[in-house]
Structure formats: C-alpha cells, structure tokens
Amino acid sequence: MTAIKGYIAPSRRPGELGVHSLDRFHLAVPDLAVAQNFYREFGLDIGEKGGCLTVGTYDHPHLWGTIGEGPRKKHGYMSFAAFEDDIVAFSERLQAMGIKRLDPPAGVDSNGLWFHDHDGNLVEIKVAAKSSPDEKSRLSFRAAGPGERGAPLRSAMPRTRPRRLAHILMFTRDVGKAIAFYTSVLGMRLSDRSGDNIAFLHGIHGSDHHMIAFARSNAPGHHHFSWDVGSIDDIGAGAMHMLGKGFAKGWGLGRHVLGSNYFHYVQDPWGSFSEYSADIDYIPATADWASGDHAPDDSFYAWGPNVPEDFVHNYEA
Ligand SMILES: [Fe+2]
C-alpha cells in the first residue's frame, strides 16, 4: 500500500470501541452579540453561520462549537467523533442496549447517531477526524539566563489565543450514572473521581486526562468550556485582558490536582465559565491510566485563591 506523503495516522487503541474526540458543542444563550464579544475577547475565533455563532481557535481548522440564541443559557448538545470503521459497531451497541435513536436537532445537517444520555442531554456519535491531541500539549517556559531580561514589556505582551478546545464540564444529577453511561455507551474511561461529587473521563485512543467531566448538581447543565493554551504567561495575560474588558469575575491562577493543569476561569455573562488551561495530563492510547477515587479536599486544586462562592452553582437548574 502506498502511504500518503506526509500523512500521519491518528493514535488509536486497537480492537476497542470508543469515541476518540469531543468534536463539537452547541450552547444556547440569550444574546448572541454579548456572546460574540465575550468569546472574542477571550481569544477565540468567532464567526457567524446560519443564525449561529461558530467557535473556532486561530491557526486550527476545526470548528469546536456553535452558539445559538435561546430564552436563557442552556446546554444544547455534544457531538463525539469516532473512527469510520467503528460507526456500525456503535450503532449495534446502541440497539443492543435499547438506547433509542433520535433525529438530529432542527437545522443540523448530520448523519451521525443521535440519542439521549443518562440525564436527557442530546448526544451524537459521528464519523469525523480525530481532533483530540495525539500527544501531550506543549507547555513553554523559558527561564532567562544570567545578565538577561526575562519578562517582555507589558505593551509587548501578545494577546492570548487558545490553541484548541480541551474539555467540557457538565453538571449531572448522578455522577455514578454519568460514568456508567459514558464508559459503557461511548467507550470512554474513568481517569479519576472524587466520590459522587465529580468524575473525569478520557478517550481511549489518546486524549487529555479529561475530554469531559461531570460535577454533581440537582439538574443537568453546562459548567465550563476549557481551552488549551501554551504557557502560564498565556493564562495570566488572558485573565488580565478579560479583566480590562470588564470580565472580572472568575477563579485563578491555580493548579488542579486531578488533571494537573494550571488554570484561570473567567465567568461568562450567564454564570458559567471559560477556562484557560495549560499542561493538562495526557493519557496515550497505549497507556492504562490508574484511576483513583480521591478525597474532596485533596483533589480539587493544589494551590490557588479561595474558590468563588458560586463556582459550582448550576444556573441552568
Ligand atoms: Fe476544566
């Protein structure tokens, strides 16, 4: 067989069925102009298509999500991507498990498999290229040498441009049921959890420590989007920029324990968050991560400011 010049196959765990990427999200918000301003200032590449905002990252061809208008902020759906030769097996799995297939949402052109998860959230599995990383995200840090100035002038600090969507954290009524559904149906694996409070799941074909996470609430809902950046400076500069644009509420700088990423969360105009994340742990397709169940006060963050009072408030409840 002739190899396509320059083509490198995505990482894959042979012989096992699981989605490889969180391909796309849809979120509804009450005011698209407000959303456009917030996400543009955050550093994302925001376009418009068919009455929705499109959410991309600069220098990356992937469309990470769409944002439409609705009466209030509400999670719409998540599309997960699978390898083409796995899609029939997924279809058979759904049927064997008695999970009802649904039509795609109005206006969404798709031939993927649509169904509800354990909480009634709309989920799709479709064939798409692997957009989750095949290697650990790079963190740049350069210490100045002796006799050398380390920091740039403040006026010369570049704007923070996230490189890709890292993960989504959802609220769920039942963390145990979320783990059961996303592992048995979508073929993801549990990375770590803290009792029934929070759980982190990764893709088996090589992904960050979490592609999706679930936190306990009395209703489903969207908590945050996380965006990968390349340095601690990127996190700090992004946070400062958002502060200057009036988006002062948030949490950071800090470092998580589960996932290990450095973070700063900026609260969006609807009470949920967008996270600048750097240096998250990576689980290669060839590795079996030893998942653990961690005590609440020893799992959330290694260091950082006090957690804002409404950080885990579900504004969709
Ligand atoms: Fe996160």
Boltz pocket constraint, residues with backbone or C-beta under 6 A from the ligand:
constraints:
  - pocket:
      binder: B
      contacts: [[A, 167], [A, 169], [A, 224], [A, 225], [A, 226], [A, 275], [A, 277]]
      max_distance: 6.0
